[in-house]
Amino acid sequence: QVQLVESGGGLVQAGGSLRLSCAASGRTVVNYHMGWFRQTPGKEREFVAAISWSGGLTTYGNFVKGRFTISRDNAKNTVYLQMNSLKPEDTAVYYCAAATRVSQFSTHYNYWGQGTRVTVSS
């Protein structure tokens, strides 16, 4: 089992920044590829970013357009999502997840955190 706990969400004005963290514990988390997704009420979970276990490969959702950066610190078993130039439409609950492959598809992820809420005011 892998346990994931997100933190860092909150209220921010449009144009501002937030850094989300995802602390992992349990099985050898360093072997897992990690991803961030987000979800708003009534919508499907949307892919935000993913990173390989080594950090050498990253991929982003089309809407990110250079505003977000995913990174990881395997020594701390933590994955980060730096979000800049935030827009009201970025408002959502953000989830981190662990998978055995780098993927944009939520069904490929085996473990999920409980989510952290991000609200961007206009």
A tleap script that builds the chain and sets N, CA, C and O, in Angstrom:
source leaprc.protein.ff14SB
mol = sequence {
  NGLN VAL GLN LEU VAL GLU SER GLY GLY GLY
  LEU VAL GLN ALA GLY GLY SER LEU ARG LEU
  SER CYS ALA ALA SER GLY ARG THR VAL VAL
  ASN TYR HIE MET GLY TRP PHE ARG GLN THR
  PRO GLY LYS GLU ARG GLU PHE VAL ALA ALA
  ILE SER TRP SER GLY GLY LEU THR THR TYR
  GLY ASN PHE VAL LYS GLY ARG PHE THR ILE
  SER ARG ASP ASN ALA LYS ASN THR VAL TYR
  LEU GLN MET ASN SER LEU LYS PRO GLU ASP
  THR ALA VAL TYR TYR CYS ALA ALA ALA THR
  ARG VAL SER GLN PHE SER THR HIE TYR ASN
  TYR TRP GLY GLN GLY THR ARG VAL THR VAL
  SER CSER
}
set mol.1.N position { 0.827 -1.189 0.000 }
set mol.1.CA position { 0.000 0.000 0.000 }
set mol.1.C position { 0.867 1.247 0.000 }
set mol.1.O position { 1.949 1.277 0.586 }
set mol.2.N position { 0.376 2.253 -0.657 }
set mol.2.CA position { 1.015 3.565 -0.675 }
set mol.2.C position { 0.007 4.574 -0.146 }
set mol.2.O position { -1.134 4.624 -0.605 }
set mol.3.N position { 0.430 5.369 0.813 }
set mol.3.CA position { -0.432 6.417 1.349 }
set mol.3.C position { 0.067 7.768 0.819 }
set mol.3.O position { 1.264 8.054 0.816 }
set mol.4.N position { -0.874 8.569 0.380 }
set mol.4.CA position { -0.549 9.876 -0.193 }
set mol.4.C position { -1.337 10.954 0.540 }
set mol.4.O position { -2.542 10.817 0.750 }
set mol.5.N position { -0.660 12.011 0.922 }
set mol.5.CA position { -1.318 13.107 1.628 }
set mol.5.C position { -0.923 14.420 0.965 }
set mol.5.O position { 0.247 14.802 0.956 }
set mol.6.N position { -1.913 15.098 0.415 }
set mol.6.CA position { -1.671 16.383 -0.237 }
set mol.6.C position { -1.796 17.530 0.762 }
set mol.6.O position { -2.504 17.430 1.764 }
set mol.7.N position { -1.106 18.596 0.472 }
set mol.7.CA position { -1.214 19.815 1.260 }
set mol.7.C position { -0.841 21.002 0.386 }
set mol.7.O position { -0.330 20.837 -0.722 }
set mol.8.N position { -1.101 22.197 0.898 }
set mol.8.CA position { -0.696 23.401 0.180 }
set mol.8.C position { -1.808 24.124 -0.539 }
set mol.8.O position { -1.596 25.211 -1.078 }
set mol.9.N position { -2.994 23.538 -0.557 }
set mol.9.CA position { -4.102 24.227 -1.198 }
set mol.9.C position { -4.558 25.429 -0.390 }
set mol.9.O position { -4.124 25.639 0.742 }
set mol.10.N position { -5.434 26.208 -0.986 }
set mol.10.CA position { -5.951 27.378 -0.293 }
set mol.10.C position { -6.576 28.358 -1.252 }
set mol.10.O position { -6.869 28.030 -2.401 }
set mol.11.N position { -6.778 29.573 -0.761 }
set mol.11.CA position { -7.384 30.644 -1.540 }
set mol.11.C position { -6.295 31.585 -2.035 }
set mol.11.O position { -5.444 32.023 -1.262 }
set mol.12.N position { -6.326 31.889 -3.310 }
set mol.12.CA position { -5.330 32.786 -3.897 }
set mol.12.C position { -6.018 33.647 -4.945 }
set mol.12.O position { -6.995 33.224 -5.562 }
set mol.13.N position { -5.512 34.837 -5.141 }
set mol.13.CA position { -6.065 35.706 -6.173 }
set mol.13.C position { -5.541 35.306 -7.545 }
set mol.13.O position { -4.469 34.714 -7.673 }
set mol.14.N position { -6.312 35.640 -8.555 }
set mol.14.CA position { -5.885 35.373 -9.922 }
set mol.14.C position { -4.523 36.014 -10.171 }
set mol.14.O position { -4.264 37.146 -9.762 }
set mol.15.N position { -3.674 35.272 -10.843 }
set mol.15.CA position { -2.315 35.732 -11.095 }
set mol.15.C position { -1.318 35.293 -10.042 }
set mol.15.O position { -0.109 35.428 -10.230 }
set mol.16.N position { -1.815 34.773 -8.944 }
set mol.16.CA position { -0.951 34.339 -7.861 }
set mol.16.C position { -0.401 32.942 -8.061 }
set mol.16.O position { -0.591 32.319 -9.105 }
set mol.17.N position { 0.292 32.459 -7.025 }
set mol.17.CA position { 0.955 31.165 -7.093 }
set mol.17.C position { 0.648 30.336 -5.851 }
set mol.17.O position { 0.360 30.867 -4.778 }
set mol.18.N position { 0.718 29.042 -6.026 }
set mol.18.CA position { 0.630 28.085 -4.928 }
set mol.18.C position { 1.562 26.934 -5.226 }
set mol.18.O position { 1.813 26.609 -6.386 }
set mol.19.N position { 2.075 26.316 -4.174 }
set mol.19.CA position { 2.818 25.079 -4.349 }
set mol.19.C position { 2.142 23.985 -3.552 }
set mol.19.O position { 2.024 24.059 -2.329 }
set mol.20.N position { 1.706 22.979 -4.266 }
set mol.20.CA position { 1.106 21.815 -3.633 }
set mol.20.C position { 2.184 20.783 -3.348 }
set mol.20.O position { 3.150 20.643 -4.097 }
set mol.21.N position { 1.999 20.068 -2.257 }
set mol.21.CA position { 2.904 18.984 -1.893 }
set mol.21.C position { 2.113 17.701 -1.735 }
set mol.21.O position { 0.937 17.717 -1.371 }
set mol.22.N position { 2.768 16.603 -2.010 }
set mol.22.CA position { 2.164 15.283 -1.834 }
set mol.22.C position { 3.198 14.412 -1.134 }
set mol.22.O position { 4.208 14.026 -1.723 }
set mol.23.N position { 2.931 14.112 0.123 }
set mol.23.CA position { 3.833 13.273 0.908 }
set mol.23.C position { 3.404 11.821 0.779 }
set mol.23.O position { 2.241 11.478 0.992 }
set mol.24.N position { 4.353 10.985 0.430 }
set mol.24.CA position { 4.059 9.566 0.202 }
set mol.24.C position { 4.707 8.712 1.275 }
set mol.24.O position { 5.782 9.033 1.782 }
set mol.25.N position { 4.044 7.635 1.607 }
set mol.25.CA position { 4.596 6.671 2.566 }
set mol.25.C position { 4.070 5.297 2.217 }
set mol.25.O position { 3.123 5.153 1.443 }
set mol.26.N position { 4.700 4.285 2.802 }
set mol.26.CA position { 4.256 2.932 2.548 }
set mol.26.C position { 5.291 2.162 1.757 }
set mol.26.O position { 6.476 2.165 2.089 }
set mol.27.N position { 4.833 1.507 0.713 }
set mol.27.CA position { 5.742 0.723 -0.120 }
set mol.27.C position { 6.780 1.643 -0.756 }
set mol.27.O position { 6.674 2.864 -0.640 }
set mol.28.N position { 7.736 1.098 -1.398 }
set mol.28.CA position { 8.845 1.860 -1.950 }
set mol.28.C position { 8.333 2.872 -2.969 }
set mol.28.O position { 8.276 2.591 -4.166 }
set mol.29.N position { 7.970 4.025 -2.489 }
set mol.29.CA position { 7.317 5.006 -3.340 }
set mol.29.C position { 8.235 5.539 -4.417 }
set mol.29.O position { 7.777 6.021 -5.453 }
set mol.30.N position { 9.539 5.451 -4.172 }
set mol.30.CA position { 10.459 5.969 -5.170 }
set mol.30.C position { 10.315 5.219 -6.488 }
set mol.30.O position { 10.698 5.741 -7.535 }
set mol.31.N position { 9.776 4.018 -6.459 }
set mol.31.CA position { 9.610 3.251 -7.686 }
set mol.31.C position { 8.362 3.623 -8.473 }
set mol.31.O position { 8.152 3.116 -9.575 }
set mol.32.N position { 7.543 4.491 -7.928 }
set mol.32.CA position { 6.289 4.841 -8.581 }
set mol.32.C position { 6.426 6.147 -9.353 }
set mol.32.O position { 7.108 7.084 -8.938 }
set mol.33.N position { 5.757 6.165 -10.475 }
set mol.33.CA position { 5.570 7.416 -11.187 }
set mol.33.C position { 4.397 8.138 -10.525 }
set mol.33.O position { 3.476 7.500 -10.016 }
set mol.34.N position { 4.436 9.460 -10.536 }
set mol.34.CA position { 3.449 10.230 -9.803 }
set mol.34.C position { 2.723 11.203 -10.712 }
set mol.34.O position { 3.274 11.693 -11.698 }
set mol.35.N position { 1.481 11.471 -10.361 }
set mol.35.CA position { 0.710 12.413 -11.157 }
set mol.35.C position { -0.144 13.304 -10.294 }
set mol.35.O position { -0.421 13.006 -9.132 }
set mol.36.N position { -0.553 14.402 -10.887 }
set mol.36.CA position { -1.528 15.305 -10.282 }
set mol.36.C position { -2.746 15.387 -11.198 }
set mol.36.O position { -2.626 15.495 -12.419 }
set mol.37.N position { -3.897 15.332 -10.583 }
set mol.37.CA position { -5.165 15.498 -11.280 }
set mol.37.C position { -5.975 16.541 -10.542 }
set mol.37.O position { -5.659 16.898 -9.407 }
set mol.38.N position { -7.012 17.025 -11.182 }
set mol.38.CA position { -7.914 17.941 -10.506 }
set mol.38.C position { -9.346 17.635 -10.902 }
set mol.38.O position { -9.612 17.039 -11.946 }
set mol.39.N position { -10.260 18.057 -10.041 }
set mol.39.CA position { -11.667 17.764 -10.293 }
set mol.39.C position { -12.542 18.865 -9.721 }
set mol.39.O position { -12.312 19.359 -8.618 }
set mol.40.N position { -13.543 19.235 -10.490 }
set mol.40.CA position { -14.572 20.171 -10.040 }
set mol.40.C position { -15.899 19.430 -10.031 }
set mol.40.O position { -16.048 18.426 -10.727 }
set mol.41.N position { -16.865 19.906 -9.255 }
set mol.41.CA position { -18.156 19.200 -9.150 }
set mol.41.C position { -18.811 18.990 -10.509 }
set mol.41.O position { -18.892 19.904 -11.330 }
set mol.42.N position { -19.267 17.788 -10.720 }
set mol.42.CA position { -19.971 17.471 -11.945 }
set mol.42.C position { -19.091 17.179 -13.140 }
set mol.42.O position { -19.590 16.896 -14.229 }
set mol.43.N position { -17.787 17.244 -12.943 }
set mol.43.CA position { -16.864 16.984 -14.055 }
set mol.43.C position { -15.963 15.809 -13.741 }
set mol.43.O position { -15.757 15.454 -12.580 }
set mol.44.N position { -15.435 15.216 -14.787 }
set mol.44.CA position { -14.497 14.110 -14.604 }
set mol.44.C position { -13.150 14.647 -14.111 }
set mol.44.O position { -12.812 15.818 -14.280 }
set mol.45.N position { -12.409 13.738 -13.500 }
set mol.45.CA position { -11.076 14.099 -13.036 }
set mol.45.C position { -10.198 14.430 -14.243 }
set mol.45.O position { -10.183 13.695 -15.230 }
set mol.46.N position { -9.473 15.537 -14.153 }
set mol.46.CA position { -8.685 16.047 -15.270 }
set mol.46.C position { -7.192 15.909 -14.982 }
set mol.46.O position { -6.730 16.231 -13.887 }
set mol.47.N position { -6.463 15.441 -15.949 }
set mol.47.CA position { -5.018 15.291 -15.814 }
set mol.47.C position { -4.335 16.654 -15.777 }
set mol.47.O position { -4.627 17.536 -16.586 }
set mol.48.N position { -3.419 16.808 -14.821 }
set mol.48.CA position { -2.673 18.056 -14.698 }
set mol.48.C position { -1.205 17.850 -15.088 }
set mol.48.O position { -0.678 18.555 -15.949 }
set mol.49.N position { -0.556 16.882 -14.447 }
set mol.49.CA position { 0.870 16.673 -14.705 }
set mol.49.C position { 1.279 15.308 -14.180 }
set mol.49.O position { 0.624 14.746 -13.303 }
set mol.50.N position { 2.369 14.780 -14.726 }
set mol.50.CA position { 2.927 13.515 -14.255 }
set mol.50.C position { 4.436 13.583 -14.333 }
set mol.50.O position { 5.007 14.339 -15.120 }
set mol.51.N position { 5.076 12.767 -13.491 }
set mol.51.CA position { 6.531 12.735 -13.443 }
set mol.51.C position { 6.984 11.304 -13.232 }
set mol.51.O position { 6.380 10.558 -12.461 }
set mol.52.N position { 8.049 10.927 -13.920 }
set mol.52.CA position { 8.580 9.579 -13.772 }
set mol.52.C position { 9.264 9.415 -12.420 }
set mol.52.O position { 9.507 10.390 -11.710 }
set mol.53.N position { 9.567 8.173 -12.078 }
set mol.53.CA position { 10.138 7.912 -10.757 }
set mol.53.C position { 11.464 8.631 -10.575 }
set mol.53.O position { 11.798 9.032 -9.460 }
set mol.54.N position { 12.215 8.799 -11.633 }
set mol.54.CA position { 13.521 9.444 -11.543 }
set mol.54.C position { 13.420 10.963 -11.634 }
set mol.54.O position { 14.368 11.677 -11.308 }
set mol.55.N position { 12.268 11.447 -12.078 }
set mol.55.CA position { 12.131 12.872 -12.324 }
set mol.55.C position { 12.595 13.295 -13.692 }
set mol.55.O position { 12.518 14.474 -14.040 }
set mol.56.N position { 13.075 12.355 -14.469 }
set mol.56.CA position { 13.636 12.696 -15.762 }
set mol.56.C position { 12.619 12.927 -16.858 }
set mol.56.O position { 12.940 13.501 -17.899 }
set mol.57.N position { 11.408 12.488 -16.633 }
set mol.57.CA position { 10.346 12.650 -17.626 }
set mol.57.C position { 9.154 13.318 -16.963 }
set mol.57.O position { 8.689 12.881 -15.910 }
set mol.58.N position { 8.665 14.381 -17.589 }
set mol.58.CA position { 7.457 15.036 -17.110 }
set mol.58.C position { 6.517 15.258 -18.281 }
set mol.58.O position { 6.952 15.382 -19.426 }
set mol.59.N position { 5.254 15.305 -17.992 }
set mol.59.CA position { 4.252 15.594 -19.002 }
set mol.59.C position { 3.125 16.388 -18.347 }
set mol.59.O position { 2.864 16.249 -17.152 }
set mol.60.N position { 2.459 17.223 -19.152 }
set mol.60.CA position { 1.466 18.137 -18.614 }
set mol.60.C position { 0.190 18.118 -19.443 }
set mol.60.O position { 0.202 17.791 -20.629 }
set mol.61.N position { -0.902 18.472 -18.796 }
set mol.61.CA position { -2.142 18.658 -19.508 }
set mol.61.C position { -2.057 19.865 -20.433 }
set mol.61.O position { -1.285 20.793 -20.188 }
set mol.62.N position { -2.846 19.847 -21.485 }
set mol.62.CA position { -2.755 20.907 -22.489 }
set mol.62.C position { -3.048 22.288 -21.920 }
set mol.62.O position { -2.517 23.287 -22.404 }
set mol.63.N position { -3.878 22.347 -20.912 }
set mol.63.CA position { -4.293 23.641 -20.390 }
set mol.63.C position { -3.181 24.308 -19.565 }
set mol.63.O position { -3.250 25.507 -19.297 }
set mol.64.N position { -2.173 23.551 -19.167 }
set mol.64.CA position { -1.144 24.091 -18.280 }
set mol.64.C position { -0.354 25.211 -18.962 }
set mol.64.O position { -0.136 26.267 -18.370 }
set mol.65.N position { 0.063 24.985 -20.177 }
set mol.65.CA position { 0.727 26.005 -20.998 }
set mol.65.C position { 1.871 26.706 -20.260 }
set mol.65.O position { 1.976 27.932 -20.278 }
set mol.66.N position { 2.711 25.922 -19.623 }
set mol.66.CA position { 3.913 26.454 -18.992 }
set mol.66.C position { 3.695 27.098 -17.638 }
set mol.66.O position { 4.641 27.635 -17.062 }
set mol.67.N position { 2.492 27.063 -17.116 }
set mol.67.CA position { 2.218 27.737 -15.839 }
set mol.67.C position { 2.561 26.864 -14.632 }
set mol.67.O position { 2.878 27.387 -13.564 }
set mol.68.N position { 2.502 25.555 -14.789 }
set mol.68.CA position { 2.714 24.641 -13.667 }
set mol.68.C position { 4.006 23.849 -13.888 }
set mol.68.O position { 4.424 23.606 -15.020 }
set mol.69.N position { 4.623 23.456 -12.771 }
set mol.69.CA position { 5.810 22.615 -12.829 }
set mol.69.C position { 5.690 21.502 -11.799 }
set mol.69.O position { 5.463 21.761 -10.617 }
set mol.70.N position { 5.843 20.267 -12.249 }
set mol.70.CA position { 5.837 19.125 -11.342 }
set mol.70.C position { 7.283 18.734 -11.054 }
set mol.70.O position { 8.138 18.766 -11.938 }
set mol.71.N position { 7.535 18.367 -9.813 }
set mol.71.CA position { 8.876 17.934 -9.433 }
set mol.71.C position { 8.748 16.943 -8.286 }
set mol.71.O position { 7.670 16.780 -7.715 }
set mol.72.N position { 9.842 16.286 -7.954 }
set mol.72.CA position { 9.810 15.342 -6.847 }
set mol.72.C position { 11.146 15.327 -6.134 }
set mol.72.O position { 12.193 15.597 -6.722 }
set mol.73.N position { 11.085 15.008 -4.865 }
set mol.73.CA position { 12.273 14.836 -4.039 }
set mol.73.C position { 12.167 13.446 -3.429 }
set mol.73.O position { 11.485 13.259 -2.422 }
set mol.74.N position { 12.832 12.480 -4.028 }
set mol.74.CA position { 12.705 11.093 -3.575 }
set mol.74.C position { 13.286 10.893 -2.177 }
set mol.74.O position { 12.858 9.993 -1.454 }
set mol.75.N position { 14.237 11.704 -1.799 }
set mol.75.CA position { 14.787 11.597 -0.446 }
set mol.75.C position { 13.735 11.947 0.599 }
set mol.75.O position { 13.779 11.462 1.729 }
set mol.76.N position { 12.792 12.792 0.208 }
set mol.76.CA position { 11.718 13.207 1.120 }
set mol.76.C position { 10.399 12.518 0.798 }
set mol.76.O position { 9.388 12.763 1.455 }
set mol.77.N position { 10.412 11.653 -0.216 }
set mol.77.CA position { 9.173 10.970 -0.640 }
set mol.77.C position { 8.050 11.981 -0.884 }
set mol.77.O position { 6.912 11.777 -0.461 }
set mol.78.N position { 8.381 13.046 -1.554 }
set mol.78.CA position { 7.423 14.121 -1.765 }
set mol.78.C position { 7.424 14.560 -3.222 }
set mol.78.O position { 8.468 14.659 -3.866 }
set mol.79.N position { 6.231 14.816 -3.713 }
set mol.79.CA position { 6.041 15.345 -5.055 }
set mol.79.C position { 5.416 16.732 -4.920 }
set mol.79.O position { 4.593 16.977 -4.039 }
set mol.80.N position { 5.822 17.617 -5.801 }
set mol.80.CA position { 5.350 18.988 -5.737 }
set mol.80.C position { 4.660 19.390 -7.040 }
set mol.80.O position { 4.935 18.844 -8.109 }
set mol.81.N position { 3.767 20.350 -6.918 }
set mol.81.CA position { 3.185 20.983 -8.091 }
set mol.81.C position { 3.226 22.484 -7.851 }
set mol.81.O position { 2.450 23.026 -7.064 }
set mol.82.N position { 4.139 23.139 -8.537 }
set mol.82.CA position { 4.239 24.591 -8.461 }
set mol.82.C position { 3.291 25.174 -9.490 }
set mol.82.O position { 3.396 24.887 -10.682 }
set mol.83.N position { 2.367 25.991 -9.022 }
set mol.83.CA position { 1.363 26.570 -9.902 }
set mol.83.C position { 1.503 28.088 -9.910 }
set mol.83.O position { 1.365 28.741 -8.875 }
set mol.84.N position { 1.775 28.632 -11.067 }
set mol.84.CA position { 1.932 30.079 -11.229 }
set mol.84.C position { 0.849 30.618 -12.159 }
set mol.84.O position { 0.184 29.863 -12.867 }
set mol.85.N position { 0.687 31.923 -12.141 }
set mol.85.CA position { -0.287 32.591 -13.020 }
set mol.85.C position { -1.651 31.921 -12.930 }
set mol.85.O position { -2.277 31.624 -13.947 }
set mol.86.N position { -2.091 31.692 -11.733 }
set mol.86.CA position { -3.352 30.973 -11.529 }
set mol.86.C position { -4.540 31.773 -12.035 }
set mol.86.O position { -4.570 33.002 -11.971 }
set mol.87.N position { -5.511 31.036 -12.537 }
set mol.87.CA position { -6.740 31.615 -13.100 }
set mol.87.C position { -7.938 31.086 -12.324 }
set mol.87.O position { -7.851 30.016 -11.722 }
set mol.88.N position { -9.041 31.801 -12.324 }
set mol.88.CA position { -10.239 31.286 -11.639 }
set mol.88.C position { -10.633 29.887 -12.115 }
set mol.88.O position { -11.141 29.089 -11.327 }
set mol.89.N position { -10.409 29.587 -13.371 }
set mol.89.CA position { -10.767 28.267 -13.888 }
set mol.89.C position { -9.855 27.155 -13.373 }
set mol.89.O position { -10.112 25.980 -13.635 }
set mol.90.N position { -8.801 27.508 -12.650 }
set mol.90.CA position { -7.959 26.495 -12.007 }
set mol.90.C position { -8.551 26.043 -10.674 }
set mol.90.O position { -8.033 25.119 -10.046 }
set mol.91.N position { -9.617 26.680 -10.247 }
set mol.91.CA position { -10.271 26.282 -9.009 }
set mol.91.C position { -10.751 24.839 -9.101 }
set mol.91.O position { -11.477 24.477 -10.027 }
set mol.92.N position { -10.340 24.016 -8.133 }
set mol.92.CA position { -10.661 22.586 -8.153 }
set mol.92.C position { -10.085 21.940 -6.906 }
set mol.92.O position { -9.356 22.570 -6.140 }
set mol.93.N position { -10.422 20.686 -6.718 }
set mol.93.CA position { -9.718 19.846 -5.752 }
set mol.93.C position { -8.602 19.136 -6.516 }
set mol.93.O position { -8.840 18.506 -7.547 }
set mol.94.N position { -7.410 19.247 -6.003 }
set mol.94.CA position { -6.240 18.658 -6.657 }
set mol.94.C position { -5.828 17.389 -5.918 }
set mol.94.O position { -5.713 17.366 -4.692 }
set mol.95.N position { -5.612 16.345 -6.696 }
set mol.95.CA position { -5.251 15.043 -6.155 }
set mol.95.C position { -3.890 14.615 -6.679 }
set mol.95.O position { -3.562 14.851 -7.842 }
set mol.96.N position { -3.110 13.995 -5.829 }
set mol.96.CA position { -1.922 13.325 -6.342 }
set mol.96.C position { -2.187 11.820 -6.356 }
set mol.96.O position { -3.027 11.309 -5.616 }
set mol.97.N position { -1.457 11.141 -7.206 }
set mol.97.CA position { -1.681 9.720 -7.402 }
set mol.97.C position { -0.385 9.047 -7.812 }
set mol.97.O position { 0.529 9.687 -8.332 }
set mol.98.N position { -0.320 7.736 -7.568 }
set mol.98.CA position { 0.871 6.954 -7.877 }
set mol.98.C position { 0.527 5.851 -8.865 }
set mol.98.O position { -0.536 5.236 -8.782 }
set mol.99.N position { 1.436 5.610 -9.796 }
set mol.99.CA position { 1.197 4.613 -10.833 }
set mol.99.C position { 2.492 3.901 -11.178 }
set mol.99.O position { 3.583 4.341 -10.817 }
set mol.100.N position { 2.344 2.794 -11.884 }
set mol.100.CA position { 3.525 2.048 -12.338 }
set mol.100.C position { 3.922 2.437 -13.748 }
set mol.100.O position { 4.825 1.838 -14.333 }
set mol.101.N position { 3.248 3.442 -14.296 }
set mol.101.CA position { 3.643 3.976 -15.591 }
set mol.101.C position { 3.377 5.475 -15.591 }
set mol.101.O position { 2.551 5.955 -14.815 }
set mol.102.N position { 4.051 6.206 -16.435 }
set mol.102.CA position { 3.765 7.632 -16.601 }
set mol.102.C position { 2.549 7.735 -17.513 }
set mol.102.O position { 2.584 7.279 -18.655 }
set mol.103.N position { 1.487 8.327 -17.014 }
set mol.103.CA position { 0.244 8.293 -17.768 }
set mol.103.C position { -0.588 9.539 -17.514 }
set mol.103.O position { -0.497 10.170 -16.461 }
set mol.104.N position { -1.405 9.875 -18.516 }
set mol.104.CA position { -2.375 10.956 -18.374 }
set mol.104.C position { -3.756 10.421 -18.010 }
set mol.104.O position { -4.699 11.196 -17.856 }
set mol.105.N position { -3.880 9.124 -17.874 }
set mol.105.CA position { -5.177 8.508 -17.636 }
set mol.105.C position { -5.329 8.107 -16.176 }
set mol.105.O position { -4.501 7.375 -15.634 }
set mol.106.N position { -6.381 8.588 -15.551 }
set mol.106.CA position { -6.584 8.318 -14.135 }
set mol.106.C position { -6.727 6.841 -13.841 }
set mol.106.O position { -6.397 6.392 -12.743 }
set mol.107.N position { -7.212 6.084 -14.799 }
set mol.107.CA position { -7.408 4.650 -14.571 }
set mol.107.C position { -6.088 3.898 -14.436 }
set mol.107.O position { -6.076 2.754 -13.983 }
set mol.108.N position { -4.990 4.515 -14.816 }
set mol.108.CA position { -3.681 3.876 -14.703 }
set mol.108.C position { -3.056 4.068 -13.328 }
set mol.108.O position { -2.008 3.493 -13.036 }
set mol.109.N position { -3.685 4.867 -12.491 }
set mol.109.CA position { -3.129 5.162 -11.186 }
set mol.109.C position { -3.732 4.247 -10.129 }
set mol.109.O position { -4.944 4.037 -10.082 }
set mol.110.N position { -2.866 3.713 -9.289 }
set mol.110.CA position { -3.273 2.717 -8.312 }
set mol.110.C position { -3.622 3.314 -6.951 }
set mol.110.O position { -4.467 2.781 -6.232 }
set mol.111.N position { -2.973 4.413 -6.605 }
set mol.111.CA position { -3.147 4.998 -5.282 }
set mol.111.C position { -3.446 6.479 -5.426 }
set mol.111.O position { -2.914 7.162 -6.301 }
set mol.112.N position { -4.318 6.959 -4.535 }
set mol.112.CA position { -4.765 8.350 -4.576 }
set mol.112.C position { -4.748 8.970 -3.185 }
set mol.112.O position { -4.986 8.300 -2.180 }
set mol.113.N position { -4.460 10.258 -3.157 }
set mol.113.CA position { -4.610 11.007 -1.924 }
set mol.113.C position { -6.039 11.483 -1.755 }
set mol.113.O position { -6.906 11.193 -2.580 }
set mol.114.N position { -6.274 12.211 -0.685 }
set mol.114.CA position { -7.623 12.664 -0.374 }
set mol.114.C position { -7.953 13.994 -1.035 }
set mol.114.O position { -9.112 14.406 -1.056 }
set mol.115.N position { -6.951 14.662 -1.569 }
set mol.115.CA position { -7.167 15.912 -2.288 }
set mol.115.C position { -6.948 17.137 -1.431 }
set mol.115.O position { -7.093 17.099 -0.209 }
set mol.116.N position { -6.597 18.222 -2.092 }
set mol.116.CA position { -6.460 19.519 -1.444 }
set mol.116.C position { -7.148 20.554 -2.328 }
set mol.116.O position { -6.981 20.559 -3.548 }
set mol.117.N position { -7.914 21.418 -1.701 }
set mol.117.CA position { -8.745 22.360 -2.466 }
set mol.117.C position { -7.976 23.622 -2.797 }
set mol.117.O position { -7.314 24.216 -1.946 }
set mol.118.N position { -8.081 24.013 -4.050 }
set mol.118.CA position { -7.496 25.267 -4.530 }
set mol.118.C position { -8.626 26.157 -5.038 }
set mol.118.O position { -9.429 25.745 -5.875 }
set mol.119.N position { -8.675 27.362 -4.528 }
set mol.119.CA position { -9.675 28.329 -4.965 }
set mol.119.C position { -8.964 29.579 -5.446 }
set mol.119.O position { -8.171 30.182 -4.722 }
set mol.120.N position { -9.259 29.956 -6.675 }
set mol.120.CA position { -8.639 31.139 -7.268 }
set mol.120.C position { -9.721 32.181 -7.475 }
set mol.120.O position { -10.668 31.967 -8.232 }
set mol.121.N position { -9.577 33.299 -6.805 }
set mol.121.CA position { -10.580 34.355 -6.909 }
set mol.121.C position { -10.205 35.338 -8.014 }
set mol.121.O position { -9.030 35.570 -8.298 }
set mol.122.N position { -11.235 35.906 -8.622 }
set mol.122.CA position { -11.001 36.850 -9.731 }
set mol.122.C position { -10.846 38.273 -9.229 }
set mol.122.O position { -10.644 39.190 -10.024 }
savepdb mol mol.pdb
quit
